[in-house]
Structures are given as C-alpha cells and as structure tokens.
Amino acid sequence: MPLNVQDKKAIVADVGAQLAGAQTVVLAEYRGIPVEQLTKLRASARDQGVYLRVLKNTLARRAAQGTQFEPLADSMVGPLIYGISADPIASAKVLQNFAKTQDKLVITAGLYNGKLLDVAGVKSLASIPSRDELLSQLLGVMLAPVSAMARVLGAVAAQKAEGAPAPVAAPIAEVVAAPAEVVAEAAAPEASAEPAAAAPEAGTETPQTPAAE
C-alpha cells in the first residue's frame, strides 16, 4: 500500500528524531532475507538499543538533510535496512553479528562521528568491545587480587586447623599482589590476638614489602 503524504512526513520526523541523538548509522542490503530472520534481527537490535528500520531511501535522505549523516546520501541506494544508535558501536555490532550468520545481509556503508565508513570500517567499529564488555573485563581485573587473598587466607586457616605450619612462600607472593587495604583488614584481627613477633636476629635481613602503588 503506497504511503500518503502524512505517512511520509511522520516517517521523516521519526527518523529525524533518531538521527538527532545518534552517533552511528549503518546501512545494509537485506534482499532475500526471510521475514522470520528479519524479526530476529529486529529483536536483537531492540535489546541493544538500536533503532532498526527498512526505509525508502528518498525518505531517509530527507530525514538526514541538515544532520551529520547527510554525507551518507550517496550510499542510500538499493533495498536498505538502517541501523541507528546513540551508542557509537551498537548498530555496527548488531548488523555485523547478524551478517556472520546470514550472508544475504550485506553491509554497504556507515557513518560514525562525522566520518564515512566503508565495509571494512564498519567491521572494525563492530569489533570494538561494548561498554558492558569493558566493564565486565574491568571488574574481573579488580576482583582478581581479592580472590587471590581469599585463597591465601583459606589455605592458612585450613593448615592451622590441621596443626600444620602455615604456608610461607607462595601465600606471601600472593598477599603482596593484593591491595594494601585488603591485606591490612584481613591481618588486623589476627594481629590483635597474637603476641608481636620476636625481633629478627642480628645479621639477618627483614624482607621488605613494596609500598602500595
């Protein structure tokens, strides 16, 4: 059913509003993709906060006029699906991940931060870790010393319960690697319960613990 003038104006206004808050737009041909596959793509895009829509190129050009995405007008050719996102990499990642499993989706161009991207540029943008992935990696790095400290304290407690001497070499290496405040907090209760250690004999060196960076 052909669009009337009011429908076209509504689409242009809707797309224009999306472009106003976007950082990235990716274009892809979708010729021959089954409807059920496009439905899955739309669901994936929605989950990632990507505005995904099949558009008439004339309407897309009109919506892009006067925006940073106007340079994409020359690439708006053929049956295209448009991925628009405020996140700088989300639209590229959603379409590129789908293209890996559906070869009938062909990425043709994109634009990020005012710069036109070819197919290789869109793929490079899609390969950048997302914000959630970066936060997950950072959390893993932050928790690693705490996990090491927990293993050390667990080993010390187990050996004390068995009456065996506490391990020295390996745990010390791991404790030094742990954050200073974690070590201090873990050692405080034991320090108050046990008498101070005897001073080292003359001629022996006291191992130095590196200061926390």
N, C-alpha and C positions, 0 to 999 in steps of 0.2 A: 504494500500500500504506500503510495507516494506521500512524502511529508508536505504538509501545508506550511504557509509562511510562519504561522505561530509556532508550530513544532520546531522549525529550523531555528527560529530565534531562541527558543527555550534551550535547544541543544548547544548553540553557540554560547549562551550565557552560562550554562552549566560547565562546559569545558573551559571557558574563560576563567571561571572562578577557581577551577582546579589548577590551571596554569599559574594563576596569580600567587599561589602558595607553594608551587613546586620547585624543586631543584633539578630534577631529571625527567626527561621524556625519552622513551624508546619506541621505535616503530618496528613492526614485524608483519610480514605477509602470513596469512593464515589459510590460504587457498587449499581446500580439500580436507581440512581437519574435521572429524566427526563432531556433531553437536555435543555429545557426552564428554568428549575430551575438552572442548572449549568450556564446558560447565566446570570441569575440574580445575582448569586454568583460572577461571574467574574466582573460584573458591579460594585457591592458593593466593591469588592477588589480594583478595579481600582480607585474608588472615594477616598479610604483610603490610596492610595499609596502602596498597597500590590501587589507584583508580584505573581500571582496565575497561576499554570500550572499543567496539568496532564503530568507526566513524566514516562518513563521507568526507573525502579529502577536501572538498570545497568548503565544508563547514569547519573542518579542523584548521584550514588556512585562515579562515575568517576569525576564528577564536584566538589564533596565535598572533594576529596582527597587533603591533604595538607592544608585544612582550619580548622577553629574551629568547623565546622559542621561535620567533619569526624566521630565522635562518633555516629552519627545518622545512620550510615550504617547498623547496625544490625536491626534497626527498619524499614528499607526500604523493606517491604515485602507486597505483595498483590497489588491490584489496588489503587494507591495513587494519591492524589492531593496535591501539595506542595504550602504552603503559605510562602513567603519570604518577610521580611520587614526590612528596616533600622530603623523604629520606633520600640522600644522594645516591644510594646504590640499590634500593629495594626494587625498583622497576626493572633495572638491568638484571638483577639476580633472579627475580621471578620468571622473566621471559627466557633467560639463558638456561636455567634449570629445566624448564619445560621443553625447550628446544633439544636438550640432550636425549629426551625420551620420545620426542615427536618431531621427526625430521621434516614434516610438512610446515612446521612453524619456522620461518626464515627471518632472522633479524636483519634489517636493512640499514638502519641508522639510529642515531640518538643524539642527545644534546645534554651536556652537564656543565653547569657553572659558566654558561655562555659560550661553550666550545662545542663545535660539531664533532660527533664521534662516528667513525666508520664501524664496520662489524667487529674488527679486532679491538677497537676502543671500547665498545660495549662489553665485549667478553672480558677485557682487562678490568673494567669497572665492576663487573659481576663477581670477579674472583677476590675482591677485597672482603675481608671478614666483616660481617654486620656488627652493629653496636652490641647486640645481645651476645654474639660470639666473642667479641673482645672483652666484654665484662666477665663472661664465663672463664676465659683464659686468665684474666687478671685475678679473679677470685681463687683460681687454682694455685697461682703463684703465691698469693698471700697466705693461703691455708697450709702450704707445704711445710714451712718451719714449725707451725703449731702441731701438725701431725707427727713430725719428727720428734718433737719434745714429748708428745703423749706416748710415743713408743719407748722413749728412754725412761720416762717415769714408770711406765708399766713394767719394763724389764727390771728396774731397780726394786720395785715393790715385790715382784714375784721372787726375786732372789733373796730378798730379806725374809720373806715368808718361809723360804726353804732353809734359811740359815746359811746360805752360801754368801761369799763376799760379793759385794755389788760390782757390776762390770765397770771398768775404768776407761779403757782406750776408746772404744767405739762410741759409747754414750757421750764422752766429753766432746768429741768431734761434732756430734750432732747438736749438743746443747749450745756450743759456741755459735753454731749456724742459726740457732733460733733467736728471735727478737729478744733484746736485753730485758725488756719489761716482763716478758713471759717467763724467762728464766728466774728473774728476781721473785716474781709472785709464787712460782712453784716451789722455790727453795725456802721461802720465808717461814712456813710452819715448821719445817724440819730443823731450821737453824735455831728456832726458839726452844725446841725440845731437847736438843743435844748440846753437850758442852763444847766450847770452842776447841778447834783442833790445835794440837801442840805445834809450837813454832818449829820450822824446819831446822835440821842440824846444820852446823857450820859447814861451809864448803859445798852445800847443795844449792841449786837454783830453784827458785819458785816459778812454776810455769805462769806466764802472763796471758791473761785473757784479753783478746783485742777489744778495744773500745767499740761500742755500737756506732755504726756509721749513721 
